[in-house]
């Protein structure tokens, strides 16, 4: 059974940094493309970042230069390092594997 569990969200001020984690069980993270998404109430889920099996990364324009995704194969965990956070980054953040498996999300709130 595949499980994804996000953690690390919280309330921060604009300009602060935060690191989200996504612990994966049932599959090996480096064998799959892993993605981060975010969603705010009333809006569609928005893609944020991807890390490929080779370790290449891609980011949405809205977070490029501020967010970095990575993985630790020994811990089977995906990370999203977020810096210079803005109020518009406020959302529930989800990790995703194979476009099928989703975590329950972790809430990030950025105050101005």
N, C-alpha and C positions, 0 to 999 in steps of 0.2 A: 504494500500500500504506500502510495506516494503522499508525503505530507510536506508542506511548506509553512514555516512559522516565522513571521516577521516580528521584529522587536526594535526598540531604540527610539521610537517616536516620543514626542513630548511638546511642551510649550517653551518656545525660545523667543528671543527678540530679533528684530531685523539686524542682519549683519553677523549673527551667530552661526556656528557650525553644529552639525549633528551627523551621527553615523547610524544608518539603519543596517540591520542584519536580517538575513533570511536563512534560517537553518533548514536544510533539506534532508529528508529521510526517504528511503525507498528507491532512490536513484542517485547517481553520481553526478555532481554539478558540472564537472568538466566534460561530460559526454553530451551535453545539450546546450543550445542557445538558452540563455537566461535573460529575462527582461524585468524591468521595473515599470510600473504604471502608477498613476495617481488619479484620484477622483474627488471632486467636490460635489456637494449636494446640488442636484438639478442639472449636472453636467455629465457628459459621457466620460468614460474612463479614457485617460490620456496616456499615451506612451511616453516614457521618460528616457529610458536607456536600455541598451542591449550589450551583452558580452557574449562573443561567439566561442565556439569550442577551441579556437586557436588563441583566444585571448584578446582579439580585436574588440574595440568598443565603439559604440555610436550613441549619440545623444540628441535629444530634441533641442531645437534652437533656443528654446526658453531657458534651458539649464546648461547649455554648452559653456565650458569655461568655469563653471561653479560646482558641478556635480561630477563625481568620478565613481564608476562601478568597478568592482573587482571581486575576486573569489579566492577562498582559501580551500584548496583541494583536500588538505589534511583534516580540515574541520567540516568539509562538505557544506560550506556556508558562502552565501553571496552577500556582498556589502554595497551600500550606496553612501558614499561620503558626500555630504552636502555642505557647502560653505557659502558665505555671503548670502544667507537666506533672506528672502523677501516675503512680505505678507501674501503675495500671490502664489507662493509655494505651499500655502496652507492647503492640506488635502489628506485623505487617507492614501497611504502608499502600499502598493501590493507588489509582491514578486510573482513571477510567472515562469513556468517551464513548459515548453512545447505547445504553447497556446492552449493547453488543456488544464494544467494543474495550477491552482491559485492558492495563495495563502489567504488568511482572513483580514490582513491589512494592519497597519499601524498608523495612528493619527499623528500628524505633524501640524502644529499650530504656530504660526509666526506672527508675533505682535509687532505693530509699528511703533 
